[in-house]
């Protein structure tokens, strides 16, 4: 299977079952292969093992928060180029600045409109393809 024909892999790291379900169903309906992790450590492991094309990362997670997960993804050569979209209910400017500081490519707020989610994931997945 070549890169052009395989489904793009999306890693969702979010502890909210409702958000997990929404993201999984929305992305799979567009042809993406979706893996879900419920906490930061699971997410880091999945990112290292599964080589996703994009990670969607919540900020508020049990254990390691999303900022720390993003920081660790950037520090690891296996995941340093992984496009990361932080999707969170935290809307303060300081949170957005922290997201940028730790290396997030996009920082979007919940709730998110479906078309914004899909266009952002598509854009990030294409950027991953160019840098690979």
C-alpha positions in Angstrom: 0.0 0.0 0.0 1.5 3.4 -1.0 1.3 6.6 0.9 -1.1 8.0 -1.7 -3.7 5.1 -1.3 -3.7 4.6 2.4 -6.1 6.4 4.6 -4.6 9.2 6.6 -4.2 8.3 10.3 -5.6 10.7 12.9 -4.8 10.3 16.6 -7.4 11.8 18.9 -6.2 12.4 22.5 -9.2 13.4 24.6 -10.6 12.0 27.8 -14.2 13.0 27.1 -16.1 9.9 25.6 -18.6 12.2 23.9 -15.9 14.2 22.1 -14.0 11.0 21.3 -17.1 9.6 19.6 -17.9 12.9 17.8 -14.4 13.2 16.4 -14.1 9.5 15.5 -17.4 9.4 13.6 -16.8 12.7 11.9 -13.3 11.8 10.7 -14.1 8.2 9.8 -17.0 9.4 7.6 -14.4 11.4 5.6 -12.2 8.3 5.1 -9.7 8.9 7.9 -8.4 6.1 10.1 -8.9 7.2 13.7 -7.1 6.0 16.8 -8.3 7.3 20.2 -6.3 7.7 23.4 -7.9 8.7 26.7 -4.9 10.3 28.4 -1.6 11.8 27.6 0.6 8.8 28.2 -1.6 6.6 25.9 -1.5 9.4 23.3 2.3 9.6 23.4 2.6 5.8 23.1 0.1 5.8 20.1 2.0 8.6 18.4 5.3 6.8 18.7 3.9 3.4 17.6 1.3 4.2 15.0 2.9 7.2 13.1 -0.3 9.2 12.7 -0.5 12.0 10.1 -2.2 14.4 12.5 -2.8 14.5 16.3 -5.9 16.2 17.8 -5.0 17.0 21.4 -7.2 18.2 24.3 -5.5 20.5 26.8 -7.2 19.2 29.9 -6.2 15.5 30.3 -5.7 13.2 33.3 -2.0 12.8 34.2 0.0 14.7 31.5 -1.9 17.7 30.2 -2.0 18.5 26.5 0.7 21.1 26.7 3.1 18.6 28.2 2.1 16.0 25.6 2.7 18.4 22.8 6.1 19.4 24.3 7.1 15.7 24.5 5.9 15.1 20.9 8.1 17.9 19.7 11.1 16.7 21.7 10.9 13.1 20.3 12.6 12.7 16.9 9.9 10.1 16.0 7.1 12.6 16.4 8.7 16.0 16.2 7.2 16.7 12.7 3.7 15.4 13.6 1.1 18.2 13.0 -0.7 18.9 16.2 -4.1 20.5 16.5 -5.0 21.5 20.1 -8.8 21.4 20.5 -9.9 22.7 23.9 -12.5 24.3 26.0 -9.8 26.6 27.4 -10.1 29.9 25.5 -7.8 32.3 27.4 -5.1 34.0 25.4 -2.5 32.6 27.8 -3.6 29.1 26.9 -3.3 29.9 23.1 0.2 31.3 23.7 1.2 28.3 25.7 0.0 26.0 22.9 2.1 27.9 20.4 5.1 27.8 22.7 5.0 24.0 23.0 4.7 23.7 19.3 1.0 23.2 18.4 0.3 23.9 14.7 -3.3 25.0 15.4 -5.2 25.9 18.6 -9.0 25.7 18.3 -11.8 26.0 20.8 -14.6 23.6 21.6 -17.3 23.4 20.6 -16.0 23.3 17.0 -18.0 23.4 13.8 -17.7 20.3 11.7 -16.5 22.1 8.6 -13.8 23.9 10.6 -12.6 20.6 12.1 -12.5 18.8 8.7 -10.8 21.6 6.8 -8.2 22.0 9.6 -7.4 18.3 9.7 -7.2 18.1 5.9 -4.8 21.1 5.8 -2.6 19.6 8.5 -2.6 16.1 6.9 -1.5 17.7 3.6 1.3 19.6 5.4 2.5 16.3 6.9 2.6 14.7 3.4 4.9 17.6 2.2 7.3 17.4 5.1 7.6 13.6 5.1 
